[in-house]
Amino acid sequence: MSPTITTSSEANGNVSAATAHAAASAAASAEAAGPQPVTMAKALNTALADAMSADSSVLVFGEDVGLLGGVFRITDGLTATFGEQRCFDTPLAESGIVGMAVGMAINGMRPVIEMQFDAFAYPAFEQIVSHVAKMHNRTRGMVKLPMVIRIPYGGGIGGVEHHCDSSESYYAHTAGLKVYTPATVADGYRMLREAIDSDDPVVFMEPKKMYWTKDSVDLGELRRLHEEGTTAGRTSEGRAAVARPGTDATLIAYGPSVPTALAAAEAAALEGRSLEVIDVRTIVPFDDETVCESVRKTGRAVVIAEAHGFASVSSEIVARVQERCFHYLAAPIRRVTGFDVPYPAPKLEKYYLPGVDRILDAVDDLQWEN
């Protein structure tokens, strides 16, 4: 009779499973106290750990995501907890990272890959457009690609070009991809869990300047609600959120522009104007209903985004709202976006990015009656 041999990978898997269970139990106990100040980075990290604990087919890989824990530490501790079989570093080859993820997803895994910085994903763009976005349609629905492409994006960190691009329009324009971008800590957790659960490929755009913003969040409760499958624990894919109610005009924003829109609404309130702020949340699928309901109520709208204005997501939002709300509009829809130039040097980015003053100027230009 041949002896039973346990390979190092099998042993590693057994150890990591036990370690993961212990880590999840410890995390649950630590979070039992209720809402705590939590960063976006922590919420995303917890979402990854919880998804990996709940489903052994979920794995994480990319450049420096292993021992380092990622440039922004979003994958911190995952290799120590789950082992190198499930969270590992790759060569500096984005096309290879995406191509490997495609093969894994076809064969039953749920890979979550990190592109490290927005513009670093461009070498993988052919893979994303030609294969990730089209495999399901190409096979007439026989092959699914349950994979998540995490992309830290946007400015506000004092980076240079290739580190601060807002590349969401490329992915939104590509049929077959979902595009998510959270703007709150709680949505960071909820939306990443939903993206990992999706049987369709999701480009998950993470506003990097918001990684260290804090909200009071009960991660344990979010975990429980998600795993119970209740709607209270989910964003309900394709649903925008009313981040601040108002009556005079609507500010439509997503990702890193949502806090700026909220700050502008707060400043406008001091001047006697009530601005409603809509957080788009999922660019694809897009929630026409919530956005248009707000614009029909207020009659005026400003779309805010860090990306270039020309041929952009903001352009699409303006077109969709104008088509659906034309007879309700009291003024043309305005946009406040990044300028149509390459991303500037760090000392100049404050002039490039949408700010409160630029938003309030746009609001003032909405043909108000005296």
CORMOJO-V361109 format. One record per residue. PSI is psi in whole degrees, -180 to 180 (999 if undefined). OMEGA is omega in whole degrees, 0 to 359 (none if undefined). NEAR is the number of other C-alpha atoms within 12 Angstrom. Layout:
psi:omega:near
PSI:OMEGA:NEAR
PSI:OMEGA:NEAR
This chain:
psi:omega:near
129:182:3
140:178:4
152:176:5
125:182:6
128:176:9
117:179:11
162:180:10
-35:180:14
-38:178:16
-42:179:15
-42:178:16
-41:180:22
-42:179:23
-43:179:20
-45:183:20
-34:179:29
-44:179:28
-42:179:19
-41:180:24
-41:179:32
-43:179:23
-41:180:18
-40:180:24
-39:179:30
-42:179:18
-41:180:15
-41:180:25
-40:179:23
-41:181:16
-29:183:17
6:183:25
-13:184:19
-8:179:15
-160:183:17
136:179:19
157:173:21
122:185:21
138:176:29
160:174:32
-40:179:40
-44:179:38
-41:180:35
-43:179:45
-42:178:45
-44:179:35
-39:178:39
-42:178:42
-46:181:49
-42:180:45
-40:179:40
-39:179:37
-35:177:39
-37:184:31
-25:187:27
114:183:24
-11:179:27
-7:179:26
128:176:36
157:187:41
132:175:50
163:183:45
-171:183:43
120:176:34
19:181:30
-12:185:36
-100:185:33
-38:180:26
-31:183:21
18:179:28
154:179:33
-38:181:24
10:176:32
28:180:29
-26:180:42
18:183:42
129:175:29
-8:184:29
-39:178:43
-43:179:35
-35:183:27
-45:189:35
-6:179:42
164:184:32
-11:176:27
-21:187:30
-14:173:39
110:189:40
158:178:33
153:179:31
167:170:27
165:178:18
77:185:21
85:187:23
-38:178:33
-39:177:30
-37:179:25
-49:181:37
-42:180:44
-41:177:29
-39:179:31
-38:178:37
-48:180:38
-41:179:24
-43:181:28
-39:178:33
-31:185:27
24:168:17
-1:178:21
167:176:28
80:182:40
141:172:46
113:185:46
151:180:50
134:178:48
-1:175:44
-57:173:38
153:184:38
-56:185:38
-14:177:30
-17:181:29
-13:185:40
-37:177:26
-20:179:22
4:188:30
-38:180:28
-42:178:21
-44:183:25
-45:183:38
-43:187:28
-27:186:23
-54:182:32
-47:185:42
-21:191:37
-9:186:26
-44:182:28
-46:179:25
-39:182:19
-32:182:16
14:180:14
40:175:10
0:183:14
-30:182:13
125:176:25
154:178:30
81:179:44
81:182:38
152:180:47
129:176:47
104:181:48
126:181:47
106:170:43
129:187:46
168:175:43
174:184:43
-157:178:44
8:180:35
6:181:28
26:178:22
180:179:25
-178:179:22
153:187:23
0:178:26
-4:185:33
22:180:38
151:169:40
96:191:46
15:186:40
-30:183:43
-35:179:32
-45:184:31
-38:179:37
-31:181:34
-14:186:22
106:180:27
137:180:25
-8:178:29
142:166:39
147:181:42
114:180:44
149:171:49
104:181:51
151:179:49
-2:177:43
162:180:42
-46:181:39
-42:178:40
-30:175:45
-47:178:47
-54:186:45
-46:186:47
-33:177:45
-39:176:49
-42:179:46
-39:179:42
-43:180:45
-34:179:43
-21:185:34
141:175:30
-3:177:27
153:179:35
137:181:44
128:170:44
113:188:49
103:185:46
116:184:49
118:180:49
105:191:45
-28:180:41
-10:180:32
1:182:36
-34:187:35
11:171:23
149:184:24
143:170:22
161:174:24
111:187:18
143:174:29
93:183:32
-35:178:41
-41:179:32
-39:176:28
-40:178:37
-47:183:38
-46:181:25
-40:179:21
-47:185:31
-23:174:24
-13:179:14
21:181:18
149:181:16
-25:180:17
-25:181:18
8:183:27
157:178:29
-11:188:34
92:186:26
135:179:32
19:179:27
122:174:27
169:181:36
143:172:34
101:184:30
-27:177:32
124:179:27
152:178:26
174:186:28
-19:189:24
-36:180:32
160:181:48
128:171:49
121:182:56
122:185:53
169:175:46
157:176:47
-128:187:45
-14:180:41
-13:182:46
-48:177:40
-35:178:34
-41:177:38
-40:179:45
-39:178:37
-39:178:26
-40:179:38
-38:178:37
-43:179:26
-39:180:22
-34:180:29
-32:178:21
-21:179:13
6:177:14
11:179:13
138:180:23
108:182:26
129:175:40
137:180:42
124:177:42
125:175:44
112:186:43
-40:179:44
-68:177:44
112:179:41
-42:173:41
120:357:37
151:184:28
140:183:30
85:178:28
-37:187:31
-53:183:22
-43:181:27
-48:184:43
-32:176:36
-41:178:26
-46:183:38
-37:177:44
-32:180:29
-44:186:24
-31:180:30
-3:181:33
150:183:44
147:172:50
130:178:48
132:186:49
130:178:47
149:178:49
-26:185:46
162:174:40
146:183:30
-30:186:29
129:177:20
55:189:20
178:173:31
-39:178:38
-37:176:37
-44:181:28
-41:179:25
-45:178:39
-45:182:36
-44:182:22
-42:181:22
-43:181:36
-41:181:29
-35:187:18
-19:187:21
16:189:29
-46:185:21
-5:178:17
-11:187:23
131:176:30
-9:181:24
158:175:28
147:178:27
134:179:38
159:176:36
144:171:39
110:187:41
178:169:39
154:180:36
158:184:24
62:177:19
159:173:18
152:183:21
132:188:32
175:176:25
157:185:22
-41:183:19
-13:182:16
-6:187:18
-26:179:27
-24:177:23
-24:183:21
-42:186:30
146:175:39
136:179:38
174:182:31
-45:182:28
-43:179:21
-38:179:28
-45:180:39
-34:175:37
-40:179:20
-40:177:32
-43:180:37
-22:183:25
11:184:22
31:174:26
56:178:20
144:177:17
144:178:8
999:none:4
